[in-house]
Amino acid sequence: MHASNQPVSAAPIPVLPATKSMSAPDSEQRRHRWKILGIGVLANGSFAAAFAGIPVTAIFMRAEYRLDTASLGLALGSLGLGVAVSELPWGMLTDRWGDRRVLLCGLLATALALAAMALWVVPGGAGIPPMALLALGLLLVGLLGGSVNGSSGRAVMGWFQEGERGLAMSIRQTAVPAGGGLAAVVLPSLAQAYGFAAVYGFLALLCAVSALLAWGWLHEPPVNSEAVAQLSTLTTSALRDGKVWRMALAIGILCFPQVSVLTFATIFLHDVGHAGLTLISSSMAAVQIGAALMRIWSGRWTDRRGNRRHYLRTCSVLSALIFVALAVVVARASGFDATAAAATTAMPWSPGSRVLIVVLLVAGGICASAWHGVAYTELATLAGARQVGTALGLGNTCVFLVFFLAAQAVPLLLRWQSWPAVWCAGAVAALLAWPIFLKSE
């Protein structure tokens, strides 16, 4: 792709009213930025509880909606497909309309879509909704929820200065595993005790509360703020810049092992490991909590050392090594035949193998999820102040396109081989991301 010399047509970052921006002292602005970060965390966490939490209920969804593994993958993948399709348009709209309008519209619309699912797309007295209706509902939730990432990320990047953006964006990104961790603990129990009306209703409430707080606190940074001035500005569209595309592509590819764990680890532990609900929920919560803590640490660490690319490459290599180890241990513990043309019946795990497999699964999930804040900071920095929403939208388009493709690929891998092939595929994806991060410099 060749860069064009034409100027970007995106609208400038809006100016605040005098009472909120130009006349506000620096100390007030610096205090208010933490409220902006809080809004970003709440918004991302609310939607993360949906897109990372609904797959944790996969066992109950498969049973209550009477789905096979392929249909389950298609339904869950529709959520990611909706985000993938909508992220870039939402990001471009954010750069033109501003953070507040897009985030408020997106959160409220997502809450309404989830509430509609709670009313009309749940198994009950009227029967079992068809898989197509379930997939369509989850697709709509994804289409509307795709507004959250670019708008909240643009807000955070506009209020924080260089040297603190990695930490701020990483804290914002902890909302994804934190929201997913909360959902991993709450949603399976809700699904088991009260059904999916409670699941969707709980998620709708989270989005509505986040929208209410955003309405009260979120506004644009002053155009003369130091944070805005420090963001570089491309003279061409971010969509014409090769470095932006390579970074977004690497982010998406490195999500394959993460999505494999978040979407199918519950099925794996239940079907192969014969694990109970407590072990499954606690394992998935450990992945999310560990990823949240690692994102905060990595943001601060890379801010101090200025080594974001090196950190991203390290995560790629470590993820590959862990997933290879997981594949080998699972093959040996379960007695899968690597030469078989299709999945074979798994042997019961020994207590030692069970512990080792769960540890590797959690470690792999954490390592494959720990880098998001650093990667999005680097992507937004490449794009510049006026195109943060567009760049983050492009990055998340790649992420959720992989989310959709992984949800379709894993059932196919299981038909062709077995679970070790799934984890090996995660290792291959992590290795593919490594040279792309290298070339993005």
N, C-alpha and C positions, 0 to 999 in steps of 0.2 A: 504493500500500500504506500502510495506517495502522498506526502503532505501538500496540501494546497496553500497558496499564499493569501487566500481570501479571508477577511476577518470573520470572527465568530458573530453570529447574529443574536446570541442569547441576550436577554434583557439584563441590565445591571442589577446587582443586589439592591433591593428596595431600601430607601432611607426611612429610619424610624421617625415618629413624631418627636418634636423637640423635647417633650417632657420625658421621653424614654431613651433618647440616643445622644444627640449632639450635646445637650446640656447636662447629661448625666456624668458624674465624676467617674474616673477610672476605677476607683474602688468599688463603686456600685456595679459597674459592668463586670468586674472580675468576680464579684459575689454572684451575680445573676447567671454567669456561665455555668455554675454548678447546678442551678435549676434547669438550665437547658439540657445539660448532660443527664440529669434525672429524668427529664421527659423522654430523651432518646432511649434510655434504659427501659423505662416503663413501656414505651411504644413497641420497641423491639421484643421485649419479654412477653408482652401480650400476644403478639402474633406468633412468636416462637413457640409459645405454649400450644398453639394450634398446629403449626406445620411440623414441629418436632414431637408434640405430645400425642396427636391423633395416631401416628404409627405405633406408639407404645401400646395402644389398645388393640393391636392387630389380632391378637388371639380371640378377643371377644367380638371384634368386628367380623372376623371370618366365620365365627359360629352364629352370631345373631343375624347377619345379612346372608348367610348360607353361601359363602364364596369359596372358590378354590384358590390356590396360591397365585395363579396367574391373574385371576379377576381381582384378588386383593391387591396385587402389585399395580394393576391398571388403575384401580380406584385411588390408592394412596399416591400413585404417580401423578394423577390428575391435579392434585394440590400443588405439586412442584411445577407442573406444566403451566398452570395458571400464573404462578409467580414469574416463571421464565418469560412468558409472553408479555406480561405487563410491566416488568421492572424497567426496561429501557424507556418506554413511553412515559411512565410515571416520573422517572428521573429527569427526562427532558422537560416535562411539564413543571417539575419542581424548580429548575433553573429559570423558568419564565414566570411562574406564578409566585414562587417563594415557598418556604418550608411550611408555614402555618396553614395556609389554605389546603395544601395537598395532604398534610398529615391529618388534619381534622376530618377532611372528606373521606380519606382512606380508612381511618379507624372507625368512624361512625358507620360507613357502608359495610365494613367487614363485620361489625357487631350485628348489623341487621341481617346479613347473609347467614351468620351462624344461628341467630335467633329463628330465622325461617327454617333452617335445617332441623332445629330442635322441635319445631312444630309439625313439619310435614315430611321429613326424610329420616324417620326412625321406625324400627320394627315395633309393632304394637297391635292393637285391636283391628286396625285396618289392613293388617298383613305385613309382609316384608317388602320394603321398597325395592324396585329393580336396581340392579347394579349400575345401569346407565344413569339413573336419577341420583344415586349416591355419588358417582363420579362427576356428574354435572355440578352438583352442589359443592363438592370439594374444589372443582375447577373454578367456580365463581369466588369462593373464599380466597383462593390463591390470586386470582385476577385483581381483587380489591386490596388484599393484604400486601401486594407488591409495592404499594405506595409508601410503606413504612421505612424501608431501608434507605432509599435515596434522600428522602426528606429529612429524616432524623440525622443521617450522616452529614448532610450539607449544613444543618444547624450546628452540629458539634464542631465541624471543621471551621466554621465562620467565627466561632466564639473562643477557640483555643489557639495559642501561638505555637510556632515551631519549637520543638523541644519538649512539648507537652501533648502534642496531638496523638502520638502513638499510644500514650497512656489513656487519654480521653476516649479515643476510638476503641481501644481494647476494652475499657470499662463498658462502653456502649455495647460492644459485641459480647460481653459476658452475659448480657441479657438473653442471648440465644440459648446457651446451655443452662442458664439459671431458670429461664422460662420453661425450657424442656425438662429440667430436673424437677421443678414443681409439678409439671404435668405428669412426669413419670411416676411420681408418688401419688398424685390425686386422681388422675383420669382412669387408670385401671380399676381402682376401687369404686369410683362413680359408675363406670360401665357395668361392673359386676353387680352392684347393689341397686342402682336406679335406672340403668339403661343409657342409651346414647342421647336421649333428650337432656339428661343432666350434664353429659359431657359437653354438648354443643352450647347449652345454656350457660355453663360456667365460663366457657371461652368467650362467649358474647359479652358477659358481664365484665371480664378483664379488659376487653377492647373498649367498652363504653367508659369505664373508669379512666383509662388512659386518655381517651379523647377529652374528657372533662378537665383533667389536669393540664393537658396541652392547651386547651382553650384559655385557661387562666394564666399560664406562665409563658408560653412560647411566643416570641416575636423575633424579628430579624436583628442581626448585629448592626451596630452603626457602621456606615460605609467608611468612616475614617479611623476605625479601630485598628490597632496594631496587628491583631490576628488576621484580619482581612488583607491588610497590606502585605503580610509576609507570604501569602499564598501566591505562587507563581501563576501567570496567566498565559495560556497558549494563544498564539495568534491564529491558530487553525482549530477546526473542530476536533474534539477529542476522538470522535469516531473516524477521523482520518489519520490518527497518530498510531504508528506501528507499535510503539512501546506500551501504550494504553491497551491495545488489543492483546498483545502478548501477555501482559500482566493479568488481564481479565481471563484469558484462556487458561493460564496456569492455575489461577484460583479455582476455576471450574473443575479442571481435571483432578486437582488434589482433594476435591470434595467427594470423589467416588468412594474411597474407603470409609470416610465419615458417614456418608449416606447409607452405605451397606450395613454399618453397625446400627445407626439410629433407626433404620426402617425394618431390618430383618433380624436383629440380634434377639428380639423377644421370641420370634418364631424358632430360631436356631436353638435357643436355650430350652424352649418348651418341647420341641419335637425331637431333638437329638439328645439334649442333656436331661430331659425329663425334670426340669427345674420347676419349682413352685412359684406362685405369684410373688412371695416375699423376696426370693433370690432374684427373680427377673426385675422387679421394680427397683430393688436396692442396687443392682448392677447398673441399670440404666441411669439411675440417679447419680451413682458414682462417676459415670462417664461425664454427665453434664456438669456436676459440681467441680470435678477435676479440671475440665476444660475451662470453666469460668475462672478458676484461680490461676490457671496457666496463662490465660489471655491477659489478665491484669499484670502478672509478673512480666510477661514478654513485652507488653507495651512499654512499661517503665524501663526495662532492661535495654531495649533497642533505642529508646529515646536518649538514654545516657551514652550509648556507644555508637549510634548512627549506623547500625549494621542490619537493617531490615532485610536486605536481600540474602545475606548470609544466614540469618535465622530461618527464613523461608526455605532455603535449600536444605538446611539441617533437618527441619521438620519433614521434608520430603523423604530424605534418606532414612531417618529413624522410623517413619511410618512404614516404609517398605520392609525394613528388617523385622519389625514387630508382626506385620501381617504374614510374612513368610513363616516366622516361627509359629504363629497361630495355626496356619494351614498344616504344618508338619505335625504339631501336637494333636490337632483334631483328627488327622488321618490315622495316626497311631492309636489314639485312645478309642476311636469309634470303629476302627477296622475297615475304613473305606479303602477300596481297591483303586489305586491311581490309574490302572489300565482299563477300568470298567467303562463301558460306553454310556452308562447311566448311573444314577445314584443307587447305592446299595443300602441294605438295612444296617443301621448303626448298632454297634455293641454298646451296652451300658458303660458309662464312664466309671473308673475307679475313683475313690475320694480324692486321691492326689491329683489325678488328671483333671477332675472337676475344678479343683482350686486353681491349678495352673491355667486352664482354659479361660476361666472367668477373669483371672488377673491379666492375661494377655489380651483378652477382649476389651477389658476396661482400659488398659494401657494404650492399646491401639486406637480406641475411640477418642481418648484424651489427646494423644499425639496428633491425630488427624483432625482435631478440632481446635487446637491451641493457637493457631496462627492467624485467625481471621482478622482480628483487629489490626495487626501489623500489616497484613496484605492490603486491607482496605485503606489504611492510612497512606501507604505507598502509592496505591492506585489514584487516590484523590489528589495527592501531591503532584503526581505526573500531569493530571488534568488541569489543575489550576482553579482559581477562586470561582470563576463564572461557570464552570462545567463540572463541579463536584457531583451534582445530582445525576448528570448524564453518565459520568464515569462509573459511579457506584451502581447505577442501573444496569450498565453493561456488564459489570462484574457479577452482579446477582442474577442477571439473565443467564450467564454461563453456569453459575452455581445451580440454579434450579432447573436448567435444561439437563444437567448431569443428574440432578435429583430424579427427574422423570425417567431418564434413560436407565439409571441404575435400578429403579423400581421394576423396569421391564427386563433388564439383563439378568438380574439375580435369579428369577424363576427359570429362565432359559438355561443358565449355568447349572442349576439344580437338576433340570431334566437331562442335560448332557453329561454331567459328571456328578458332583456332590459338593458339600460345604467347603472342603479344602480348596476347590476351584474358585469359589466365591472369594475367599480370603486371599488367594493368590492374585486374583484380578485386582483387588484393592492394592496389593503391593506393586503390580505393574503400573497402575495409574499413578501412584506416588512417584515411581521412578521416571515416568514420562514428564511429570511436572518439573523435575529438577533442572534439566537443561533449558527449559523455557524461562524459568526464573533467572538462570545464568545469562541468557541472551537479552533479557529485558534491561540490563544495565546500560 
